[in-house]
Amino acid sequence: MSKLSEHGQSLIQFYVTAPYPCSYLPDEMARSQVAIPGDLIDAQIYSQLVRAGFRRSGLFTYRPQCDRCRACVPVRIPSKAFTPNRTQRRVWKRNQGLSAEILKLGYSEEHYQLYRRYQESRHSGGGMDEDSREQYRSFILKTHVASFLVEFRDERGTLVMVSLIDELEDGLSSVYTFFDPDLQQASLGTFNIMWQIRLSRKLGRHYLYLGYWIRDCRKMAYKVNFRPIEGLQSGSWGPLVL
């Protein structure tokens, strides 16, 4: 791990999982490289890992390491350089009535019920649509790094969206967002990313990390609508080669 300091290398080890069906590309098998032990991944090491292309899911910090595929490209948005396009400006204006509140990690039944509705709509049959409260806690609320929630409510006080965000040395990492599936026309996902970019600027952070982009995956296509966007390609960060 050339991206980690000597201190990080002395603490963290890496293992590769057994193959499992890819969630994004049909007929492909995936593997992940996982950093362990999770409880020794502090803010400094985690920031280094994210810059090296890792991602977090609950207590697991991982990156793709597939046998025959390199389709997953880590991407990030330089927060100060981002300029919204016409469509994004309309989305921002459309959702100006939403209020946002930053919260410490903690269980909320209201959040969980929105999460279930989102999963049932977006990932029906994939297993996550049946997540129990404990599985939700493990995925959203368990972390060894600096993390927080943001909840978004409409003018009536109705919860419409929740985001989980990690703090990094050089930016924020957008870990997961779920929203009301009945509000498709509101483009809440687009609004949410712009809101996180603005938060990154406000906090003086250089980047918003968005996880992975896959050229042939329609679920990932929205990420390249945010410009400029950088990708970790050939071992270094630079303008994403589309």
N, C-alpha and C positions, 0 to 999 in steps of 0.2 A: 504493500500500500504506500506508494511514493507520495501520496497526497497527505498522509498523516505525519505528525511530528514524531520524533523518537519517543517522546513520552506516551503518545497515543499507541504507537506500535508495541510498546512494552506491556501495555495493559490489554489490548483488544486482539482477539483472534477471529478467524473467519472460517466458515464452513459452507459447503455447497449442498443444497437440498437435493433430494431425489427428484426425478422428472415428474411434472404434474401438468394437466391440461392447461393451455394458455387461456387466460380470460378474455383476450382481445383479438387474437388471430385464430380462426378456426383451423382445426387439423394440425396445429402446432403444439409441441410440448415445451414447457418452460422449466427453468431452474432458477433459483435465487442464491446469491451469496449473502449470508447473514453474519452480522457482527455480534460477537458475544464477549463477555457477559454484559447484558443490557444495563445492569445497575451501575456499571463503571463508565458508561457513556455519558460524560458530563457535557455541559454546554459547549466547551471548546472542542472536544472530540467530535461531538455531533455536528457542529458547524463544518468541521473538516470533512466529515463523511458525506454530508450533503453536497459540498463542493466537489467531492469525488464521485457523485452520481448516486448516492444512497437516498433512501426514502424510509419513512417510518410508518408502521401499522401497529398500533398498540405499543407493546413493549419490544417489538421486533424492528430492527434497523437492517434494511436489505437493499440490494440492487440486482437487477436481472443479470444472470450469467448462463445464458442458454447455450446448448451444444452447437446449434447450427443457425442461429438467428441473432442479429444485432439490431433489430428494428426499434427497440426502445431507446429514445434519445432524451436524456435529462434536459429540461428547458427552464429558463428563468427570464423575467422581464426586468430590464433596468428601470427602476421606478421613476427616476427623474427625467428620463428620456422618453417615456411613454407619452404618446399623443393619441387620444381617441379619434376614431374615424366617425363619419356621419351617423352610421347606425348605432354605434356605441354612445354617441352624444344623445341620441333620441332615447335609448334605453335608460341612460342616467336621468334624464329629465322625467321620463315616465315613472320612475320609482322614487322621486324626491319625497314622497309622502312617508316613506319608511323611516323608522327610527332604529338606531343600532345601539346596543349596549354590550360592553365588554365585561365578561364574567369569569370568575375563577372556575376551574374544573369542578363539576359537581353534578350529581344525578338530578334530573328533572323528568317527571313522568310526562309532562307536556312535550319535552324534547324527544323523548323516546317514542311517543305515539306519532309524532311527525316523521321521525326516522323510519318507523315501520311503514307508514303510508308511502314514503318516498321509495323505499326498497321494493315494496309490492308493485309499484308502478314502473320503476326503472330496471329492476333486476329480478323480476318474477321467475321463479324456478331455479335461480342461481344459488340458493341457500341463504343469502343474506336477508331475503325477504321473510325468513323465519327466525331471525335472530331473537334470542331471549333477552331479558333485561341484563343478565350477567354477560352475555356476549356483547351487547351494546356497551356495557361498562368497560369491558376488556378492549374493545376497538376504539372507543371515543375518549374514555376518561382515564385510562392507565397510561402513564408516561414517566420517564426518568429525566425529562428535559423541561425547559420553560415553555409551557403551553397555556393557552387560554381559549375560551369560547366567545363567540359573538352571536347574539341573537337579534333578529330583525323582526319588527312588528309593524303592522299597518296602522292607519289612523284610528281604527277601532280597538287597537291593542291586541289584535289577533297575531299569534306567532306564525310567520310565513317562511322563515329560513334560519338555519343555525350553521355556523362555521367553526371548525377546529383549526387553530393556527399555532405554529411553533415559532419561537424567537431564535434567531441565529445571530452570529457575530456580525455578519454583513447583510442580513436581510430577514425576511419572514418566509416561512414555508407554509403554503396552503395545503394542509393535510387532507381535510375532507369537508364537504359542504352538502347539506341536504335541505330540501325545500318543499313547499306545498306543490304536489304534482298537478293540482287543478289550476295552477297559475302559469301554464306554459307560455301564454302570450306576453307575460311580463318580462321574460328573458332574465330571470333572477340570477342565473349563473353568470351571465355577462356582467350584470350590475355588481355582483359580489366580487368578481375579480377586480373591477375598477375601484371598488371600495377598499379592497386590500392593498392595491397599489397606492392609493391616497394615504392609507394608514402607514405604509412603509415609508413614504416621503415624510410624513409628520414625525415619525420616530427617528428620522435620519438614517434609515437603512437603504442600502444601495439596490437591493434586488427583492423581487417576489419570486420564489421558487414554486413551480407549478407541477413538479413530478415529471412524468414521462410523456413524450409525444411519439406516436406511431403513425407513419405516413399512410398506411393502408387501413387504419382504424377510424371509422366515422366518429366514434365517441370522442376521439382525441382531436378532431379537426378544428374545434373552436379555439384551441390554444394559439394557433398561428394567426388568428385575427387580431391579436394584440401585438402591436409593433412599436419599437423594435423588439425582437425576441432573440435570445441567445440559446445555443445548444452546446452540450458537452460532446464534441465530436473529435475523434482521433486524439483523445487525451487532453484536449484543452477547450476552454470556453471561447466562443466567438459567435458572430452572426449565424443563425440557424440556416443551414443549407437545405432548402426545401426540395 
